[in-house]
Amino acid sequence: MKKELIILTKLDDNVKQQLTNVYKHPKVVGKTIAFPDCHLGKGIPIGCLAILDNAICPNMVGSDIGCGVLSSQLRIKKTY
């Protein structure tokens, strides 16, 4: 899967830096997208999406929503 950065809105420099950090993360394997509502978050911009390989990042769900998130290993196959 090819890495791709898609920005659908105008971003300030702090948000651009956060988005760049997400895009450069080694577990990001596909598209990283900044949606029109994208704005500064705690480490990761709110309103962005990134495709990860074999990883879970609760903070990408939202620092308040990700609170208390649990993970479990499933025996399913990738469909993409």
Secondary structure, DSSP 4 states (H G I P E B T S, - for coil): ---EEEE-S---HHHHHHHHHHHHSTTEEEEEEEEEEEE--SSS-EEEEEEESS---HHHH-TTTSTT------------
